[in-house]
């Protein structure tokens, strides 16, 4: 996945093409993208045509507002939205989908977001585009969940306790670009130090933090616009995604 | 939870600190020390009036390439800024940890310190070359003199040894003769010197 706002292909309505009545489709046993995580849970959501048209209009307005704010997003359509964290096994890695309030990176007040993605979200926020909830999807290594969860993650989605997330969602540490920059700056400083006669006394230390060995976390941020009358459903938008 | 809550509780990933890099902090302090040395060099150049080295690159370095006051003031300002930065960043350690911006500041300080580094190195090289040349010349002359002394001394000694008895015998033979001559001649000489004085006195009498 790349460090860019989502540029999902849009139909005339601005939403991802759907069966006309936004009816459910069977959830695959394993999902490969974070967007599929939410689509996989959308089975059973039946909405009347009038309501669907209303939602289409709403999504068109939202997408247009995002375009005007120079922060394009993509609409994934209406679907069931989990209220609690869930673990979704996938082929190469697993995914944890959690409401923002349960995300441990958010709870400790230092959610790391790349500057470019942060500016994108800032433009969306300043455009006053309303989202009722925010979901975050984290990619975790395949073997991590079975080692920390009391029940091995096999088969379909597993509902998690928020307390489990601290073991699954690990802080990525300093950005790779910052670590590279620090290494370069440190090498230059070391060379100058040697020229200034401090050679032999400058103990070069590693300018980089230990490489994150837990695995990549490729967060995706989803915005949810709740559907009135459907307490567990909403129109889902993919706001931004990046890779650490 | 809204986007505002996400943004309020987030931080730019690039600003997450790296481990404190001692090279960065040491390099920053080394740069500041170089600037202090540069200030001393410029102060010497400003204070010296007579007998100061005026040849080539040493003169340029000590006089700030012809602008001693400007170079001195500029260096003072940079040192003050560096000291303020050191206090603010707790001895440059904080700058080493705060992502790109802090490390960029340290990198800029390192690059800036390359100027006084090159300057001071050039001056040092020039001084060392001059010292080496002077030492080489002095050593050469010393070697020559020592060599000459070593080679000539025996001959000089032998000459002295040989001449001394001759001089002694000559003196012993000649001195008595000179003495008798002096004793004999001296009164006549005194008389000869006294006569003109007498004549002068006689000739001055009518005019008193």
Interface residues (C-beta under 8 A of the other chain):
Chain A: X99 X100 X101 X106 X109 X110 X111 X112 X113 X114 X115 X118 X121 X122 X124 X125 X129 X130 X131 X132 X133 X134 X172 X173 X174 X175 X177 X178 X179 X181 X182 X184 X185 X186 X187 X188 X189 X190 X192 X193 X195 X196 X198 X202 X203 X204 X205 X206 X207 X208 X209 X221 X223 X239 X244
Chain B: X1 X2 X3 X4 X5 X6 X7 X9 X10 X11 X12 X13 X14 X15 X16 X17 X18 X19 X21 X22 X23 X24 X26 X27 X28 X30 X31 X33 X34 X96 X99 X100 X103 X104 X106 X107 X110 X111 X113 X114 X117 X121
